[in-house]
């Protein structure tokens, strides 16, 4: 027969195990810049994103689109999936068209990327009203693998239905780089780019319980020399629930 002391201890353990893993700190505000070296209005937005890399609580990423390459300069960072991600945002944010430079904040609001005041206002608003979110942590293993730890849903009820799982996106980005542009609208300029996304893929799905995912070392080697980020995002390019980043090894 359990004594009262043992019974209380057992109940306490059950309660502790049942409690969800909650994030103790606010999630970083994700700032996605859609840009192109072939766009003459993009350099100011690129410079602004570079400044955001030094701001606490912000996770900046630059997705270089490929639809301006026809003008005469092929952006070395441009990828079709960057353009596809932006078009998905066009639908989810009810925009009539895609354009550059565009900044999307936390997958929920957008502004012209070079309009610092407007973007700063969106960042401040997102930071001031953080949404409930699970914990998300990234760490390097000694063998070079990347471990992604996602906590369980918190009591606020953000768990998507099983048929509507949130998406974990794995992103690798480059260190700051400069490019001498030889043709196109920016001909003759040397452009600085920051956090250019080099790899982008769906890592998995999250339906509300804690899980651990491992990216093998043979895959992390091609992520990018700047680091990696993971975004936990509602499906159909909805709001970003939480995110984490880690510097390259």
FENGI-V621264 format. One record per helix or strand of 2 or more residues. SS is the DSSP state (H for helix, E for strand). FROM is the first residue (numbers start at 0). TO is the last residue. Records with the same first field share a line. If there is no record, write none. Layout:
SS->FROM-TO / FROM-TO
This chain:
H->3-17 / 42-51 / 68-70 / 79-91 / 115-127 / 161-163 / 216-219
E->28-34 / 57-63 / 101-104 / 108-111 / 135-139 / 145-149 / 165-172 / 176-179 / 189-192 / 195-205 / 210-214 / 226-232 / 239-246
